[in-house]
Amino acid sequence: MSKTIPAAVSRLFWDVKRDSVDVERHRDWIIGRVLDWGDVDALAWLRRTYSDEALKRVATRGRGLARKTCVFWRTYFGLTPGDGDVR
């Protein structure tokens, strides 16, 4: 796995230097940013890079995510409100 985000996804990280983002160390932050703001290509990269379990964990925890993002991904993965959801 590459330790940096690809150039095509880097537009979502306008507030940091692309080379300073480590896909392993900053996993939850990257997942949240892409779930909230990513397009089809960014989401495809996200799904190739991280497990569904990692995406579910971030979406159900909801820290820093828009409510609609949490609701969408909870529905997408077939999770119920009791599956770790804090929203």
Secondary structure, 3 states (H helix, E strand, C coil): CCCCCCCCCHHHHCCCCHHHCCCCCCHHHHHHHHHHHCCHHHHHHHHHHCCHHHHHHHHHHCCCCCHHHHHHHHHHCCCCCCCCCCC
